[in-house]
């Protein structure tokens, strides 16, 4: 198998301004995804040599990263925040973001609230960042922008639902689960729950189905994974739900470091979200 460095070098020898770069801020390692103009993921790069105690400490270190010193068509930093509130644009009132956010979550003293406008679905996504992180990124990389992984996920499933109009979508993260319900290609519910076991995940999926008056045996469930769950979860879900689609995408991405199975799944999931 060819070593990754040959693939990375070939990209850097091209005109990088025709490609797009995503900088995925991860609690352990940052990693980078190169996209073409159609936003298809072409290459994933994991950097295990960077260690950091916080995202803010990581940003100045990244100033020396070769990839970030190229001229890209666009460059975006992606924050892995799970605590996010989705507000329809026709409901959102400018200046009242904290009121909407506080309905579901409590903002910590070291956090600041930010807003991301989504076109699919037509809404405002409210989430918190560590204080100073957005300023640190803008100072170090003034031509970059900032995204939340939840917004990327919602955009992906919204596009998917144009041809698969009904379904329950489940994003499993580290001690969290996000659930979205689409009916007739329209988003009807989007929420997050704290979970500590596969049984918790099952409970909240069934709770959402009951809340939305959906019979489990009449719905398709699409699970996208930020970690590797036990086979028990999939087996139990299949006892209750008509069809369970279990995504472990097989992607044309080459990594320069072989991670353990859990971390590899996390990286593949993120790239699947943005492809």
BAGU-934616 format. One line per 10 residues: their letters; for each residue x, y, z of C-alpha. Coordinates in Angstrom, 2 decimals, padded with zeros to 5 digits, always signed. Layout:
# BAGU-934616
A	X/Y/Z  ... .
END
This chain:
# BAGU-934616
XXXXXXXXXX	+000.00/+000.00/+000.00  +001.34/+003.43/-000.93  +002.35/+005.69/+001.92  +000.07/+008.63/+002.60  +002.78/+011.26/+002.11  +002.70/+010.68/-001.66  -001.00/+011.56/-001.74  -000.56/+014.66/+000.41  +002.37/+015.90/-001.68  +000.41/+015.49/-004.89 .
XXXXXXXXXX	-002.33/+017.75/-003.52  +000.08/+020.43/-002.37  +001.66/+020.50/-005.83  -001.71/+021.34/-007.38  -003.53/+024.68/-007.36  -005.05/+024.42/-003.89  -007.33/+027.42/-004.55  -009.57/+025.07/-006.54  -010.16/+022.93/-003.43  -011.70/+023.51/-000.01 .
XXXXXXXXXX	-010.26/+022.68/+003.40  -012.12/+021.70/+006.57  -010.23/+021.77/+009.86  -011.98/+019.36/+012.20  -011.40/+020.37/+015.83  -011.28/+017.12/+017.77  -010.76/+016.62/+021.50  -007.74/+014.43/+020.81  -006.23/+015.23/+017.39  -007.09/+017.83/+014.76 .
XXXXXXXXXX	-007.66/+016.46/+011.31  -008.17/+017.97/+007.90  -010.47/+017.14/+005.01  -009.88/+018.34/+001.45  -013.01/+018.78/-000.68  -013.52/+019.43/-004.37  -015.89/+022.12/-005.68  -018.85/+019.74/-005.39  -017.97/+019.38/-001.65  -017.01/+015.73/-002.12 .
XXXXXXXXXX	-014.33/+014.59/+000.32  -011.12/+013.70/-001.53  -008.58/+013.28/+001.23  -008.49/+013.00/+005.02  -005.39/+013.87/+007.00  -004.98/+013.04/+010.69  -002.26/+014.91/+012.62  -001.30/+013.00/+015.75  +001.72/+015.18/+016.51  -000.45/+018.02/+017.83 .
XXXXXXXXXX	-001.41/+017.82/+021.49  -003.47/+020.44/+023.27  -005.20/+021.08/+026.55  -007.87/+023.25/+024.90  -008.96/+024.31/+021.43  -007.73/+027.85/+022.10  -004.23/+026.53/+022.88  -004.31/+024.55/+019.63  -004.98/+027.48/+017.26  -001.56/+029.27/+017.55 .
XXXXXXXXXX	+000.19/+025.91/+017.09  -001.71/+025.37/+013.84  -000.13/+028.52/+012.41  +002.85/+026.30/+011.54  +000.73/+023.66/+009.80  +001.72/+023.46/+006.13  -001.85/+022.80/+004.94  -003.15/+025.96/+006.61  -000.58/+028.09/+004.84  -001.89/+027.17/+001.39 .
XXXXXXXXXX	-004.33/+029.33/-000.55  -007.64/+027.44/-000.56  -010.93/+028.18/-002.27  -012.32/+028.29/+001.27  -011.22/+027.16/+004.73  -013.58/+026.31/+007.57  -013.01/+025.27/+011.17  -015.58/+022.74/+012.36  -016.49/+022.58/+016.06  -017.79/+019.23/+017.45 .
XXXXXXXXXX	-020.48/+020.79/+019.65  -023.46/+018.59/+020.56  -025.43/+021.11/+022.61  -027.19/+022.99/+019.82  -030.66/+024.53/+019.47  -032.39/+024.82/+016.11  -034.81/+027.74/+015.70  -036.88/+028.29/+012.51  -036.03/+031.60/+010.85  -039.62/+032.80/+010.98 .
XXXXXXXXXX	-039.61/+032.26/+014.78  -036.13/+033.52/+015.65  -035.93/+037.07/+017.00  -032.58/+038.82/+016.71  -031.02/+039.43/+020.12  -033.04/+036.71/+021.83  -030.64/+033.85/+021.13  -029.82/+033.24/+024.79  -033.53/+032.97/+025.62  -034.00/+030.24/+023.00 .
XXXXXXXXXX	-030.82/+028.42/+024.03  -031.70/+028.47/+027.74  -034.93/+026.58/+027.03  -032.82/+023.43/+026.57  -029.31/+024.07/+027.88  -027.46/+026.11/+030.47  -024.61/+028.24/+029.17  -021.45/+027.75/+031.21  -019.49/+030.72/+032.55  -016.56/+030.00/+030.18 .
XXXXXXXXXX	-018.77/+029.74/+027.08  -020.13/+032.25/+024.60  -023.24/+031.80/+022.46  -022.90/+031.89/+018.68  -025.30/+031.51/+015.75  -025.03/+029.76/+012.40  -027.58/+030.35/+009.63  -028.69/+027.18/+007.84  -030.43/+027.09/+004.48  -031.36/+023.39/+004.75 .
XXXXXXXXXX	-033.44/+023.49/+006.88  -034.21/+027.23/+006.83  -033.26/+028.01/+010.43  -030.77/+029.40/+012.92  -028.49/+026.99/+014.80  -027.51/+028.25/+018.26  -024.58/+026.71/+020.13  -021.82/+027.67/+022.54  -018.07/+027.97/+022.07  -015.24/+028.34/+024.57 .
XXXXXXXXXX	-014.80/+032.07/+025.19  -012.12/+033.47/+022.90  -012.04/+030.57/+020.41  -013.73/+032.42/+017.55  -011.48/+035.48/+018.07  -008.37/+033.28/+018.16  -009.34/+031.66/+014.85  -010.20/+034.96/+013.16  -006.89/+036.47/+014.32  -004.76/+033.52/+013.20 .
XXXXXXXXXX	-006.71/+032.71/+010.02  -008.67/+035.83/+008.98  -009.99/+034.29/+005.74  -011.57/+031.27/+007.42  -015.09/+030.73/+008.70  -016.60/+028.62/+011.48  -019.11/+025.72/+011.36  -020.75/+023.29/+013.77  -020.88/+019.56/+013.06  -024.61/+019.54/+013.86 .
XXXXXXXXXX	-025.24/+021.97/+011.00  -023.31/+019.75/+008.59  -025.29/+016.70/+009.74  -028.65/+018.46/+009.37  -027.73/+019.66/+005.90  -026.74/+016.13/+004.90  -029.93/+014.46/+006.08  -032.09/+017.27/+004.65  -030.61/+016.55/+001.21  -031.05/+012.79/+001.73 .
XXXXXXXXXX	-034.73/+013.30/+002.58  -035.49/+014.84/-000.80  -035.46/+011.26/-002.14  -036.19/+009.42/+001.14  -038.99/+011.61/+002.54  -039.66/+009.85/+005.86  -037.29/+008.63/+008.52  -035.75/+008.95/+011.95  -032.10/+010.01/+011.95  -029.87/+009.29/+014.91 .
XXXXXXXXXX	-026.42/+010.75/+015.46  -024.61/+008.86/+018.23  -021.75/+010.72/+019.88  -019.73/+010.47/+023.06  -022.41/+010.24/+025.81  -024.87/+012.11/+023.57  -027.44/+011.24/+020.95  -029.07/+013.67/+018.51  -032.36/+012.65/+016.91  -034.13/+014.20/+013.93 .
XXXXXXXXXX	-037.50/+013.20/+012.50  -038.44/+013.93/+008.89  -041.94/+013.56/+007.47  -042.66/+014.24/+003.80  -039.14/+015.68/+003.45  -039.76/+018.23/+006.22  -037.94/+018.38/+009.57  -040.46/+017.82/+012.35  -038.21/+017.28/+015.37  -034.58/+017.85/+016.31 .
XXXXXXXXXX	-033.29/+017.23/+019.82  -030.33/+016.02/+021.91  -030.14/+013.70/+024.89  -027.44/+012.69/+027.34  -026.86/+008.94/+027.28  -024.63/+006.51/+029.15  -025.60/+003.16/+027.62  -027.12/+001.50/+024.57  -030.33/+001.14/+026.58  -030.49/+004.94/+026.96 .
XXXXXXXXXX	-030.18/+005.37/+023.20  -032.97/+002.89/+022.57  -035.16/+004.58/+025.18  -034.86/+008.03/+023.60  -035.43/+006.75/+020.08  -038.63/+005.03/+021.17  -039.64/+008.09/+023.21  -039.29/+010.31/+020.13  -041.36/+007.89/+018.04  -044.09/+007.92/+020.69 .
XXXXXXXXXX	-044.01/+011.73/+020.89  -044.38/+012.02/+017.12  -047.09/+009.32/+016.97  -044.93/+007.11/+014.76  -045.36/+003.34/+014.91  -041.87/+001.81/+015.20  -042.60/-000.95/+012.70  -043.58/+001.61/+010.06  -040.45/+003.76/+010.06  -036.91/+003.59/+008.71 .
XXXXXXXXXX	-034.18/+004.49/+011.21  -030.84/+005.82/+009.95  -028.04/+005.66/+012.51  -024.83/+007.58/+011.94  -022.06/+006.87/+014.35  -019.50/+008.93/+016.17  -018.36/+005.84/+018.02  -018.55/+002.09/+017.65  -021.64/+000.82/+019.47  -022.17/-002.69/+020.70 .
XXXXXXXXXX	-023.94/-005.06/+018.36  -026.57/-005.36/+021.09  -027.91/-001.88/+020.25  -028.40/-002.71/+016.58  -029.94/-006.07/+017.40  -032.43/-004.63/+019.89  -033.38/-001.76/+017.55  -034.18/-004.24/+014.80  -036.70/-005.90/+017.11  -038.68/-002.66/+017.34 .
XXXXXXXXXX	-038.10/-000.71/+014.14  -039.03/-001.59/+010.55  -035.57/-001.01/+009.11  -032.32/+000.03/+010.78  -029.61/+001.40/+008.50  -026.24/+001.13/+010.19  -023.67/+003.47/+008.63  -019.99/+002.56/+008.76  -019.04/+004.24/+005.48  -016.37/+002.76/+003.27 .
XXXXXXXXXX	-014.77/+005.95/+002.02  -011.95/+006.71/-000.45  -009.94/+008.38/+002.30  -006.35/+007.55/+003.15  -004.96/+008.33/+006.61  -001.30/+008.72/+007.51  -001.88/+007.15/+010.90  -003.80/+003.98/+011.69  -006.07/+004.77/+014.61  -007.84/+002.29/+016.83 .
XXXXXXXXXX	-011.29/+001.22/+015.64  -013.21/+003.77/+017.72  -011.16/+006.75/+016.50  -011.23/+005.54/+012.91  -015.03/+005.34/+013.02  -015.13/+008.91/+014.38  -013.01/+010.19/+011.51  -014.98/+008.28/+008.89  -018.25/+009.52/+010.33  -017.20/+013.17/+010.16 .
XXXXX	-016.08/+012.84/+006.55  -019.33/+011.05/+005.67  -021.20/+014.00/+007.14  -019.57/+016.49/+004.82  -019.28/+014.39/+001.67 .
END
